[in-house]
Amino acid sequence: MKKNLVIGCSNGLSLDKDFTNVFGADDHEWINLSCSGMGNRFITSRLFEYVDDIGIPDYVYLQYSGLSRIDIACDSNITVPGYKHQLKTEKRTWIGSGGGKYGAWRGAGQLTRLFAYQYDIKVDDCNYDLSLHEIFRGIELCKILNIPYNWTSYYDYTNLPNERTQGDGRIDRFPDYIDMSNHIGESPLNFAYKRGHIPKDNIHYSRYIGEQFLISNKDKINL
């Protein structure tokens, strides 16, 4: 039985079901470490945590999130009362911004000041570079450990499908240091718009699109 890891944000919560429906579960266990409201630091770090704590998976699919999102790693004993975007793992408590500059953190009481110190309110791309570094780390870890992998982002950073994704960040091009060879070649939210299946909230595409996206790119998946 192959242990396959899938990690994303809220748009990744059903990735294990989508992969199961497209590729089956007879010889594959689909392990989903996605969490709502999280960014790229969380996604890459959860891959590292799995490798460190459990072992090397047989396949990894990374669906990266918004470039402007910030994730904070806290002591595992920390809990933020009433805040949705947090997750306790074996090593720490992860707290996500729940979106970019205008995410859920703005109404999160004691968290508001902590996140405000990390966002430059005058510059849109204040932390895009750090988010891109996390993509680099995730890809390179898979390459160094010889893990078959694929990756994409829930929307196309270079071609925003709608105004709503503007808050999650845009770039003109990927930096040269990011290996694009195992990128799926498109993003599921942009795929949804091309197919005319526009999400009601403009962000969270349907399970139908999730499956169709994998079917359409089945020959690129390195299982």
C-alpha positions as CSV (number, residue, x, y, z in Angstrom):
1,M,0.0,0.0,0.0
2,K,1.5,3.3,-1.1
3,K,1.3,6.2,1.3
4,N,0.5,9.3,-0.6
5,L,0.5,12.8,1.0
6,V,-1.7,15.7,-0.2
7,I,-1.4,19.1,1.5
8,G,-3.2,22.4,0.8
9,C,-5.4,25.1,2.4
10,S,-9.2,25.0,2.6
11,N,-9.3,24.2,-1.2
12,G,-7.3,21.1,-0.3
13,L,-9.6,19.7,2.4
14,S,-11.1,17.2,-0.2
15,L,-8.0,16.4,-2.1
16,D,-7.8,12.9,-0.6
17,K,-11.4,12.2,-1.8
18,D,-10.6,13.6,-5.2
19,F,-7.5,11.6,-5.6
20,T,-9.3,8.5,-4.4
21,N,-12.1,8.9,-6.9
22,V,-9.7,9.4,-9.8
23,F,-6.8,7.1,-8.9
24,G,-8.5,4.6,-6.6
25,A,-7.6,3.4,-3.1
26,D,-6.9,-0.3,-3.7
27,D,-3.1,0.3,-3.7
28,H,-3.1,3.9,-2.4
29,E,-3.6,5.5,1.0
30,W,-4.3,9.2,0.6
31,I,-3.2,11.1,3.6
32,N,-4.6,14.7,3.7
33,L,-2.8,17.3,5.9
34,S,-4.6,20.3,4.5
35,C,-6.0,23.0,6.8
36,S,-8.3,25.9,6.2
37,G,-6.8,29.5,6.2
38,M,-3.2,28.4,6.1
39,G,-0.5,29.6,3.8
40,N,2.6,28.2,2.1
41,R,4.8,28.0,5.2
42,F,2.3,25.7,6.8
43,I,2.0,23.5,3.7
44,T,5.8,23.0,3.3
45,S,6.3,22.6,7.1
46,R,3.6,19.9,7.3
47,L,5.6,18.0,4.7
48,F,8.7,18.3,6.8
49,E,6.9,17.3,10.0
50,Y,5.5,14.2,8.3
51,V,9.0,13.2,7.0
52,D,10.6,13.9,10.4
53,D,7.9,12.2,12.5
54,I,6.6,9.4,10.3
55,G,8.8,8.8,7.4
56,I,9.2,9.4,3.6
57,P,5.9,9.1,1.7
58,D,5.6,7.4,-1.6
59,Y,4.1,10.4,-3.4
60,V,3.5,14.1,-2.5
61,Y,1.0,16.5,-4.0
62,L,1.4,20.1,-2.8
63,Q,-1.3,22.6,-3.6
64,Y,0.0,25.9,-2.4
65,S,-2.1,28.8,-1.1
66,G,-2.1,32.6,-1.2
67,L,1.3,34.4,-1.4
68,S,0.2,36.9,1.2
69,R,-0.8,34.5,3.8
70,I,1.3,34.2,7.0
71,D,1.6,31.2,9.3
72,I,2.9,31.4,12.8
73,A,4.4,28.4,14.6
74,C,3.7,28.5,18.4
75,D,4.4,26.2,21.3
76,S,2.1,23.2,21.2
77,N,0.5,24.3,24.5
78,I,-0.8,27.5,22.9
79,T,-4.5,27.7,22.0
80,V,-6.2,30.9,20.7
81,P,-9.8,30.8,22.0
82,G,-12.4,31.2,19.4
83,Y,-10.0,31.5,16.4
84,K,-10.8,29.1,13.5
85,H,-7.5,28.9,11.7
86,Q,-5.3,27.0,14.0
87,L,-4.1,23.4,14.2
88,K,-2.1,21.4,16.8
89,T,0.4,18.9,15.5
90,E,2.8,16.7,17.4
91,K,5.4,19.5,17.6
92,R,3.6,22.8,17.6
93,T,0.4,24.9,17.2
94,W,0.1,26.4,13.8
95,I,-1.9,29.7,13.5
96,G,-2.8,30.9,10.1
97,S,-3.8,34.4,9.0
98,G,-7.0,33.1,7.4
99,G,-6.2,35.0,4.2
100,G,-3.8,37.8,3.4
101,K,-3.7,41.4,4.6
102,Y,-7.4,41.4,5.0
103,G,-7.8,37.9,6.4
104,A,-9.5,36.6,9.5
105,W,-6.6,37.7,11.7
106,R,-8.0,41.3,11.6
107,G,-10.9,40.4,13.9
108,A,-8.9,38.0,16.1
109,G,-8.4,40.1,19.2
110,Q,-5.0,39.4,20.7
111,L,-3.8,38.0,17.4
112,T,-4.4,41.2,15.5
113,R,-1.3,43.0,16.8
114,L,0.9,39.9,16.3
115,F,-0.1,39.6,12.6
116,A,-0.1,43.4,12.1
117,Y,3.6,43.5,13.0
118,Q,4.3,41.1,10.1
119,Y,2.4,42.9,7.3
120,D,3.7,46.0,5.6
121,I,0.4,47.9,5.1
122,K,2.0,50.2,2.5
123,V,3.3,47.4,0.2
124,D,1.2,44.6,-1.3
125,D,4.1,42.2,-1.9
126,C,5.7,42.6,1.5
127,N,6.0,38.8,2.1
128,Y,5.5,37.3,-1.3
129,D,9.2,36.4,-1.5
130,L,9.0,34.4,1.8
131,S,6.0,32.5,0.5
132,L,7.9,31.6,-2.7
133,H,10.8,30.4,-0.7
134,E,8.4,27.9,1.0
135,I,7.5,26.6,-2.5
136,F,11.2,26.2,-3.2
137,R,11.8,24.3,0.1
138,G,8.9,21.9,-0.5
139,I,10.0,21.1,-4.1
140,E,13.7,20.7,-3.1
141,L,12.9,18.4,-0.2
142,C,11.0,16.0,-2.5
143,K,13.9,16.1,-5.0
144,I,16.6,15.4,-2.4
145,L,14.6,12.5,-0.9
146,N,13.7,11.2,-4.3
147,I,9.9,11.5,-3.6
148,P,7.7,11.5,-6.7
149,Y,5.8,14.7,-6.5
150,N,3.6,17.3,-8.2
151,W,2.6,20.8,-7.2
152,T,0.4,23.7,-8.1
153,S,-1.3,26.5,-6.4
154,Y,-5.1,26.8,-5.9
155,Y,-5.1,29.9,-8.2
156,D,-2.6,31.0,-10.8
157,Y,-0.3,33.5,-9.2
158,T,0.6,35.0,-12.6
159,N,-3.0,35.1,-14.0
160,L,-5.6,35.9,-11.4
161,P,-9.0,34.4,-12.2
162,N,-10.9,37.1,-10.3
163,E,-10.5,40.2,-8.1
164,R,-11.0,38.2,-4.9
165,T,-7.6,36.5,-5.4
166,Q,-5.9,39.8,-5.6
167,G,-5.8,39.8,-1.8
168,D,-3.9,36.5,-1.8
169,G,-1.2,37.9,-4.0
170,R,0.0,38.2,-7.6
171,I,3.4,38.0,-9.3
172,D,4.5,38.6,-12.9
173,R,6.5,35.4,-13.1
174,F,8.0,32.6,-10.9
175,P,11.6,33.2,-9.8
176,D,14.2,31.2,-11.7
177,Y,15.2,29.2,-8.6
178,I,11.8,27.4,-8.5
179,D,11.8,24.1,-10.5
180,M,8.6,24.1,-12.6
181,S,9.2,20.6,-14.1
182,N,6.6,18.9,-11.9
183,H,4.1,21.7,-11.8
184,I,0.7,20.5,-13.1
185,G,0.7,23.3,-15.6
186,E,-2.5,25.0,-14.4
187,S,-4.4,25.8,-11.2
188,P,-7.8,24.4,-10.2
189,L,-9.5,27.7,-9.6
190,N,-8.5,29.0,-13.0
191,F,-9.6,25.6,-14.4
192,A,-13.0,26.1,-12.8
193,Y,-13.4,29.5,-14.4
194,K,-12.4,28.2,-17.8
195,R,-15.1,25.5,-17.5
196,G,-17.7,28.0,-16.4
197,H,-18.0,26.5,-12.9
198,I,-17.6,29.8,-11.0
199,P,-17.6,29.3,-7.2
200,K,-20.3,31.2,-5.3
201,D,-17.5,32.8,-3.1
202,N,-15.1,33.0,-6.1
203,I,-12.5,31.0,-4.1
204,H,-13.7,27.5,-3.2
205,Y,-14.2,25.3,-6.3
206,S,-16.5,22.3,-6.3
207,R,-15.7,18.7,-5.8
208,Y,-16.7,18.1,-9.4
209,I,-14.0,20.6,-10.5
210,G,-11.5,19.0,-8.2
211,E,-12.0,15.6,-9.8
212,Q,-12.1,17.0,-13.3
213,F,-8.9,18.9,-12.8
214,L,-7.1,15.7,-11.9
215,I,-8.7,13.8,-14.7
216,S,-7.7,16.5,-17.2
217,N,-4.1,16.3,-15.9
218,K,-3.9,12.6,-15.1
219,D,-0.9,12.0,-17.4
220,K,1.1,14.5,-15.4
221,I,0.6,12.9,-12.0
222,N,3.8,11.1,-11.0
223,L,2.3,8.2,-9.1
